[in-house]
Amino acid sequence: MADGAEPERSPRLWVRSEPFVYGILPVNATHKISVKYLRKIVQYARHRGSAHFPRLYYSLWKHIACNKLQLTESLARLYFDTFELLTPRLPDERLQWDGEYARCEGAVERDQFAGQRHVDILQFIAYLFIQNLSHSGKKQRLVSVSSLTADEWPAARAESPEAGDRQHKQLEEHQHLLFVQTHLSALVDVLGEGVPLGPAGGDVMVCRTVVEALSFLIDVDQGIAASAAEERPAVTLATAASNPARTSQTGYVATADAFQQSRLLRWITASLGPNPYGVAACVSSGRRLSWPSSASADRRADHKRGKMATNAHLAPPADKLIVTSAIYKETVARMSPTLCGATLKLHRCHQAFLYFLSPLRNVSIDKCHETTVVLGPVLGTVQLTGCRGVRLVVVCRRLVVSDSVGCTLHITTPVRPLIAGNRNDSLTLAPYHTHYGQLEEQMRQSGLGVVPNFWDQPLCVAVDGSLDAPPCWRLIEPAAFFPFHTPFEMAGGTHRPPGSLPYRYQRALQERRQCTDQWNRLVADANLTKEQVAKFQELLRRRFEVWLKETGKQREVNSLAACKERISRYEKYKQLAAGNGAQEQPADS
């Protein structure tokens, strides 16, 4: 290093949230994926599938899981599918695979086709390893946004959340960090079974392949970018650890392209810190969103407006996050670049109507009550946890429901919905049947199609991981099924709901249309005078208003009308600001 030159800044390491939040199943992990058995899995796969190692094909994993670990085929596939969803895939690849799988005839052909899928075995073992977090007694399934104090919200006048939720709460990302720091040595030992190296200088060596596998759990950056528009350096854990400037810390030996295990573990453990793009950072240093919304006139006078924060101005695309909490009797509707590709967290929203009509990465809906949530396509997972009376309308890759009661789920998904735990009740599954202008284009961007569609074939898993969870769901009755109308006009090429309805629901809609046509003919054949027509329409209007009040729909109609008016004013303001050369800081805030 030249005289006067500043030493290279040590990279910042943190534990990635996505594998933990959306990868760990909300059930107790089986003892069959303990360290002892994971080591055997690596050894077996290395010898049985040596020609393909480090690839692990689903056919081999199914053989190991069912015949060696005595797992059920459904649970074995659940682990594999969940991990595969966390690995990067191009949207066209997912669409192509889904289409070919849907064209398979019979269970045997589908099983043979599914067996051709493969993943990186060391990353898959790391994924199975973190399932043991459920045994630590410290796991919290979703982020406790309400545990954050009011001062941590990026607004001077943000209100304190409910006092009861502030007690004895910790952010789950802290638990993830603690878990990795505590068990990193055991994980490296397990992964090292795949590519064994002899000791060097009395120390065990860890090859680069193992360190690369750790990138599934650990992210690295050479410095937090000042703007999301700035491209973050493409640095992996392995390249950062093998940098010549820090080989004395990491124990990297260039001739062997490997690391001394003791030094490597010390360096990683010492360098790990809080996630700069996690929920805590988003809430404390993010920017507050003030999207147009409308509040019901009858909500409590002392209940302040809900809080929305984002790190979109700071985070790279894969880490973009939007946190929304305590929306009460409000309607929020948005299609926005800030939303596109973001992970969305909705927490404690009560009696609200939420329309987020942009393609999303993942979505968590936690402890929401009597709320309608309409989402754009979700390329990853939608989690519904601790909810009551939520109506969800979404096309997503995967849906996970736990500890929820009385929810109605209008979904299209190419993966069987997972209903986990023993505290779900009165769930209603319904086909997806809505549309808006950009829906089909957004689905293509997210790698989602209309086939296969397993909306009506949920997998119920008890809290102990067995498949004998008590029955807690039903399919919606055709008489109770109605299309969901997205009440916003927008440009785009989608003019009807994607896909087709099952026959019995299609028939129910046709019968309703026939009744409407029959009524219209009856009115036309009555030959009413203009005065009679006016009186008749007035009677219909009054009866409709009575129905709105009796069903509680009046509040929804009023809030939608007010929200659309505010959105219209907001869009006009943006156009005026753009015409005057003003720049939004940040966009959508």
N, C-alpha and C positions, 0 to 999 in steps of 0.2 A: 504494500500500500504506500503510495507516494506521501512524502512529508506534507503535513498540513491538510491532507485529505480526510474527510470525515468517514468514520467506519460505517459500513453498510448497515442500514437499519434492519433489526431482526424482524422477520415476518410475524404477523399476528395470526394466531391459530384460534379457532373456535369450533365448537361442536355444532354440526348442521342440525337444524330443527326438524326438517322434513322426514328423515328416516324414523325419528322417534315419535313425532306427533301423528304421522299418517302411515307409519310402517308397523308399529307395535300393535298387535291385536288387543282389543279391550277384554281379554280373558287371561286367566292365569296360564303361564307357559307350562307345558308339559316337562317333566323331569328328563324326558328323552332328548331335549336339546340343551342339556347341561354341558359343561366343558368336557367332561369325560366322553360323552357321545359325539359331540362336535368333532373332537379329535379323531374318533373312529370314522366319522363320515368322510373327513378329508383323506384319511389313509385309504379307505375303501375306494373312493372315487378316483384316487390317484393310481391305484393298481387296476381296478376294473375298467376305468375309462381312460387309460394312459394315452391312447391315441388322440384323444380330444382335450386332455387336461391343458390349461385350467378351465376349459369349458365344461359346464354341467348341463346335460340334456335333461329335459323333464322326464323322459322315459326312465333314465337312470335314477333320478331323484325319487320318482314314484316307487321304483323298486326298493330303494333304500328305506324310504319313509314307511312304506306299507309292510315290507317283509322283514326289515331289520329293526325299525323303531316301533313297529306295531301301531302306527298312526292310521287313522281312517283315510281313505282316498280323498274325501272332500277336504279334510284338514290339510293334507299334504299339498293339494292343489291351491288351497287358500294361501298358504305360506308362499308358494312359488309365484302365484299371480300377483300377490301384494308386493313382493320384492321386484318383480319384473316391471310393475307400474312405476317404481321409484327410479328405474334406470332410463337414461335418455333414449328416446326413439323418435324418429321423424314421423310427423302426422300421416304422411302417405304410407309409411310402413305399417302403422297400426290399422289404417283403413283397409289396406290390402289384406292383412292377416285376418281381420274381422270378416271381410267378404268371403275369403276362401274357407274359413271355418264355418260360416253360415251355409255354404254350398255343400258341405260334407253330408252324406246320407248315412244315418244310423250312428249308434253310439261307438261302434268299433272303428269306423272311419274317422270320426271326430277324435277319438282317443289316439289313433295313430298320427293324425295331423298335429294334435297338441304335443305329442311326444317329441316333435322335431324342434321345439323351442329350446333355446339354451341361454344360460347366463354365465357370468364369471363366478366360479365356485368360491373363490376367496371372499369376494364381496357378499355373496349369498350366505356364507358362514358368518361373516360379520353381522349381517342382518338377523340371522337366527340367534346369534349371541346376545343382541340387545333385547330380545324377547324376555330374557331373564330379569330385566328391570322390573317386571311385574312381581317378582319375588322379593324385591328390596324393601317393600313396605312404604316406599316414598314416592311411588308413581302417582302423578295426577294426570288424568286423561287429556284435559284441555286447559289452555292458559287461563288462569284466574285473573282476568283483567280487573275485576273489582278489588283485587288485593292491592292495586296501585293507589297511592294517595292522589288527591286532587292536584297537588303541585307538580306531579309527574306528567300531567297532560299538557300538551303544547299550547296552552291558552291560559292567560292570567286569571280568568274568572271561571275556570272549570270547577265543577262542584265535587264534593267528596262523595264517593260511592257508598253503598249500604254498609253500615258499621259491622253487621254480622259477617260479611264476607271478608273484612279486613283481618279478622282474627285467625291466627295460626295458618296463614296462607303463604305459599312461596311459589314463585314462577316455576313452571315445570322445566324451563330451559336450564335453570340452576341444577335441577336434579339430573338432567342429562349430562351436564358438565361434570358433576360429582361422580356419576356412574362411570364415565369414560376414564377420568383420572384414577379412580379406584381399581378398575378392572382392566386397564390397558395392557398390563404385563401378561395377564392370562389370555387376553385376546391375541396378542402377538405370538404367544407360545402356540396357540391353536392354529393360527394361520401359517406359522412356520412349518407345521407338519406337511404342508403342501409342497414346499420347496426347501428341503433340509440342506443346511450348510454346516460344515465342521466348525469347531471353535477356532478362534484366531487370537493369539496372545492371551489365552485363558478366558476369553469372552466368547459367547455365542454370537454368531453372525446372523443378520436378518437381510434377506435379499430384497432388491428393489421391488419385486412383484408384490411382496407382502406390504410394503409401505404404500405402494399404489392402491392396494385394496383398502387401506385405512382411509383413503380419500373419500370413501363412501360415507364415513362418519365425521371426518375432520376437514374443515375448509381452511384455506390459507390466503392471505393477501399481503402484498408488499407495502400496504398503506391504504387507508380508506380514501377512496376517490372523493374529490370535492363535489362532484356532480355525477348524477346517474348517466349523463350523456357521455362522460369520459369512459373510455373502454378500460376495464380492469385488466391488469396484467394476467396473462394465462399462466398461472403458477400453480402446480400441484404440490402436495405434501412431499412427494419423492424428489421433485426438482428443487424445492426449497431446502430440503435436508441435505441434498448433495451439492449445494452451492459451495464453491471452494472457500468462500469467506467464512463458512461456519463448520467446516469438516471436523475441527477440533472439538466442537460441541456435540455434533451428531455422530461422530465416530465413523464417518464415511470412508471406505477404502475403495479408491477408484479402480485398482487392478482387479478387485473381485466384484465391483459394482454392488457392494453390500455395506451394511452398517453394523457397528458393534452395538449389540442390543442394549446394554446397560446405559451407554451414552445417549443412544437414540431415545430411550424411554424418558430419561431425565430431561432431555431437551424438549420433547413434546409436552410432557407434564408441566414443565415450568413455563412454556410458551402459551399454553391454553388459557383463554380468558373468556369473558362474556361475549355472546354473539352480538356483533355490531349491527346486525340486521334483524335481531329478534324482537319480540314483543316489548320487552322492557325498554330497549333502545328506541323503538318506534314511538312509544308513549312518552318517553322523557325528552327525546331530541327530534322527534318527527314534526311534521307540520299538520296543523289542524285543517280539516276539510270542512267547508261550509257549503255543501251542496244544497240546491234548492229542495225544500221540503214544505209540508204543510202540517200543522198541528191541529188536532181536534179541539173544538171549542170547549168540550166537556172534560178535558183532562185536568188533573189537579193543578191548581194555581201555583203550588209550591214545587212542582216537578219541572226541573229545568230541561232544556233541550238535550237530546242525546249527544254523545261525543264521538267524533270520528277523527282518526289520525292516520297518517301515512308516512312511509319512508321513501316514497317513489322518487323524490328529488335526490336521494343519496344512494339508494341500493342498486346493484346490478339487476338485470331482468329476472333472474331466477330467485332473487331474494326480496322482490318487491312485496310489500305487505300493507294491508289496510285493516285497521282495528276499529271496530264500531261497537259502542256500548250504550246501554240504557236509553234506547229509542222507545219512547212511550207515547202511544196514540198519535204517531206521526206517519206520514207517507213520504218515503224517499224513493226517487226514481232517477237512475243515472245510466248513461252509456258514455264511456269516457276513456281516453288513452291512459289515464291513471289506473283504471280498473283492469285494462287489458293485460293478461298474463300474471296478475297479482294473486297472492294468497289472501283470502278474505276471512276475517274472523268476526262473527256476530255474537254478541254476548248480552244476555239479559234484556232482550228487546221484547216489550210487552204490548199486545194489542196494536201492532204496527203493520204497515204494508210496505214491503221493501222490494224494489225492482232494481236489480243490478244486471243490466242487459249487455254485458261485454264478456268475451271469453276469459275464463279464470283458470288459475293453476290448481288450487285446492281451496276448499271452503270448510270452515268449522262453524257450526251453529250450536251454541252452548247456552242452556238454561233460558231459552226463549219460550214465551207463553202466548197462546192465542194470536199468533203472528203469521202473516202470509209472506212467503219468501219466493220470489221468482228470479231465477238466475239465468245468465247466459251459459253456454256450454262450458263444462268443467273438465279439463283434460285429465285431471287426477281424481282425487277423492273428495267426496262430500261427507262430513261427519255430523251426525245429529245426536247430541248428548244432553240428557237431562231436560228434555223439552216436553211441553204440555200443549196440546191443541194446535200444533204448528201445521200449516199447509205449505208444502214444498213443491215447487214446479221446476224441474230441471232435467237436462240431458247431461249425463256425467259418465265418466269411465267406471266409477265405483261408488257405491253408497254404503255407509256404515252407520247403523243405528244402535244406540245403547241407552238404557235407563230413560226411555221416553214413553209417553202415554198419550193416547188419543190423537195421534198425528196422521194426516192424510198425505200420501207421497205420490205425486204424479210424476213418473220417471220414465226415461228411456236409458238403458244401460246395457253394455255388452258383457258385463260381469254380474254374476248373481249377487243381489244385495245381501249384505251381512247384517243380521240382527243378532247382537251379541249381549250376553248377560241374562240375568233372571228377573230383571225389573222392568221389562217392556210389557206394554199391555195396550190392547185396543188400537193397534196400528192398522191402517187401511192403505192398501196398495192400489194404484190406479194408473192407467196408461197416460202417457204424456200427450196432450192435445191442445197445443197453443202455437202461436207463431208471431213473428214480427219481421220487419223487412230484411234484416241482415242475419237471420238465424242460420240459414243453410250455409252461408259463407263462413260464419263463425264456427260451425260444426266442422267444416273441412279444415279450417285452420287448427282446430283442436284434435284432429284425427278421430272424430266421432261420426258414425253413420247411424242408420236405423236398423241394421242387422249385424250380428244377432242381437236380440233384445230379450233380456231375462228379467223384465220388470216384475213378472208374476211368479218367479221361482226363487224366493229368498232362501238363504242358508242360515238356519238358526243354530247358534252355538251357545251352550251354557257357560257360566262363568268359570267352570273347571275345565273348559275346552272340549267337553263332550258334545255330541250332536243330539242330546235329548232335552234341549231347552223346552220349557212349557209353551204350548201354542199361544201366540200373542198377536196374530195378524189374520187378516181376511182380505179377499179381493172386493173391491167396491161393487155394489149391486148396479146393474145397468139402469135401473130406475133412478138411482142417485147420481149417475154420471152425467156431467155437463161439461161441454168444452170450456176451457179457461180463456177468456179474452184479454189479451194484453192491451190495455187502454191507452196506447200511445201511437201516434202516427209517425212513421219514419221511413226513409228511403231504403230500397233494397229489393232483391229479386224473389224473396219468399212471400208467397201469397196464400199459402195454406199450410197446415201442420205437416211436418215431415213424416213419412211413413204412413202406414195404414193402421186403422183400429181393428182389434179383434171383432169377429163377426157379431157377437151379441151386443157389443157397445155400439157398433155401426148401425145395427138394426134399431136400437133404442133411439138413436138420433134421428133415423129416418121416420120412425113412428111419430116423434114429436113434430117433425117438419110436416108430416101428413096432417096432424091435428091443426097446425097453424094454417096450412092451406085450406083445410076444411072450414075453419073459422072465417078466414078471409072471404071464401065463396059465400058463406052464410050471410055475412054482412053485406056483400055486394048484391045478393039476391033479394035482400030486404027492401031495396028501393027507398031508402030513407031520404027525407028532405034535408036541405042544408041545415035547418034548425035542429032537426033530429040528430044529424051527424055531429053537430057541435055539442049538443047535450050528451050524446053517447060518449064522445071523446073526453068530455069533462068528467063523466062518471068513471071512465077507465083511469084517468089521471089520478083522481082521488083515491080509487082503490089501490093503484100502484103505490101511491105515497103511504097509504096505510100498511101495505106489505113491506115497504122499505123500513118503516119504523118497527114493525113487529119482528122482523128478522135481524135488525141491527145493521142492515145494509146502507141505511141513510148516512151514517158516519163515513163509511168507505167511499160512497159517491161524492160526498162533500169534500173529503180530503183529497180525492183524486182530482176534482175540478180545481181546487186551490193549488195543488201541486203542479198541474199542467200550466196554470196561469203563471206561477212563479218561474217555471222552467222557460216559458216563452219570454218573460221579461229578462231572465238571466241570459238567454241566447242573444237577444237583441243588444244587451249591454256588452257582451263579448264581441259582437260584430262591430259595434260602435268603437270599442276600445282598440280593436285591431285596425279599424280605419284611421284612427288617430295615431297609430304607431305605438300604442301601449303594449306592454308585454306582461302576461300573467305571471305572478310569482307565488306559488308554482301554478302550473296548469291545474284547473279544476278546484283550486283552493279558495 
